[in-house]
């Protein structure tokens, strides 16, 4: 069973949504449900605490570090060798 959601829209907004929904041969309710599903799908899922946990865990490992110019030079040489 679902839960009813009430949303207050300006008259012109609702009229536009009605037109778009009708053009897609669906009810306003279905159009709104699909729009909300699309919006949810594009939102980041990780909450701040999860993000911090990932950053903290990755900080436990050692990664290459050094002078940026030297690292970029090494990277460029490695790519050049891979292309040959």
Helices and strands as residue ranges (DSSP letters): H 11-23, H 28-42, H 48-58, H 68-83
